[in-house]
Amino acid sequence: MIVKNQERIDSHNSMNNTAMIMSVIWGVSVLDAFALLPRLRPIPGAGVQSDLNLGTQQGRLTLSLSVAFK
């Protein structure tokens, strides 16, 4: 009985972690869609530079996003 309860807890934690990762990916997608939209006409002297890096570190998925506004 204790083993099944631990399996349920582990499954629940895994589901929460997956939902958190998907939320971060969705948030980055929304940021890309709205904040970093390509302009129809470029504004002189203004611009946005972004860098998105995905990787793994010690067996964990890492996501880093840097955005610079001029």
CYANA upper distance limits for C-alpha pairs under 8 A (distance plus 0.5 A):
  1 MET  CA      5 ASN  CA      6.85
  2 ILE  CA      6 GLN  CA      6.73
  3 VAL  CA      7 GLU  CA      6.70
  4 LYS  CA      8 ARG  CA      6.68
  5 ASN  CA      9 ILE  CA      6.76
  6 GLN  CA     10 ASP  CA      6.58
  7 GLU  CA     11 SER  CA      6.53
  8 ARG  CA     12 HIS  CA      6.62
  9 ILE  CA     13 ASN  CA      6.66
 10 ASP  CA     14 SER  CA      6.63
 11 SER  CA     15 MET  CA      6.67
 12 HIS  CA     16 ASN  CA      6.75
 13 ASN  CA     17 ASN  CA      6.67
 14 SER  CA     18 THR  CA      6.66
 15 MET  CA     19 ALA  CA      6.68
 16 ASN  CA     20 MET  CA      6.66
 17 ASN  CA     21 ILE  CA      6.75
 18 THR  CA     22 MET  CA      6.65
 19 ALA  CA     23 SER  CA      6.56
 20 MET  CA     24 VAL  CA      6.82
 21 ILE  CA     25 ILE  CA      6.81
 22 MET  CA     26 TRP  CA      6.56
 23 SER  CA     27 GLY  CA      6.53
 24 VAL  CA     28 VAL  CA      6.70
 25 ILE  CA     29 SER  CA      6.67
 26 TRP  CA     30 VAL  CA      6.70
 27 GLY  CA     31 LEU  CA      6.63
 28 VAL  CA     32 ASP  CA      6.56
 29 SER  CA     33 ALA  CA      6.56
 30 VAL  CA     34 PHE  CA      6.56
 30 VAL  CA     35 ALA  CA      8.42
 31 LEU  CA     35 ALA  CA      5.75
 31 LEU  CA     36 LEU  CA      7.27
 32 ASP  CA     36 LEU  CA      5.47
 32 ASP  CA     37 LEU  CA      7.30
 33 ALA  CA     37 LEU  CA      6.30
 36 LEU  CA     48 VAL  CA      7.52
 42 PRO  CA     46 ALA  CA      8.38
 43 ILE  CA     47 GLY  CA      8.02
 45 GLY  CA     70 LYS  CA      7.90
 46 ALA  CA     69 PHE  CA      8.09
 46 ALA  CA     70 LYS  CA      5.86
 47 GLY  CA     69 PHE  CA      6.58
 47 GLY  CA     70 LYS  CA      5.86
 48 VAL  CA     67 VAL  CA      7.50
 48 VAL  CA     68 ALA  CA      6.27
 48 VAL  CA     69 PHE  CA      5.28
 48 VAL  CA     70 LYS  CA      6.85
 49 GLN  CA     67 VAL  CA      6.25
 49 GLN  CA     68 ALA  CA      5.67
 49 GLN  CA     69 PHE  CA      7.10
 50 SER  CA     65 LEU  CA      7.74
 50 SER  CA     66 SER  CA      6.10
 50 SER  CA     67 VAL  CA      4.90
 50 SER  CA     68 ALA  CA      6.85
 51 ASP  CA     65 LEU  CA      6.24
 51 ASP  CA     66 SER  CA      5.79
 51 ASP  CA     67 VAL  CA      7.11
 52 LEU  CA     63 LEU  CA      7.91
 52 LEU  CA     64 SER  CA      6.36
 52 LEU  CA     65 LEU  CA      5.10
 52 LEU  CA     66 SER  CA      7.16
 53 ASN  CA     63 LEU  CA      6.30
 53 ASN  CA     64 SER  CA      5.73
 53 ASN  CA     65 LEU  CA      7.00
 54 LEU  CA     61 LEU  CA      7.88
 54 LEU  CA     62 THR  CA      6.28
 54 LEU  CA     63 LEU  CA      5.24
 54 LEU  CA     64 SER  CA      7.15
 55 GLY  CA     61 LEU  CA      6.37
 55 GLY  CA     62 THR  CA      5.65
 55 GLY  CA     63 LEU  CA      7.10
 56 THR  CA     60 ARG  CA      5.76
 56 THR  CA     61 LEU  CA      5.02
 56 THR  CA     62 THR  CA      5.91
 57 GLN  CA     61 LEU  CA      7.02
 57 GLN  CA     62 THR  CA      7.12
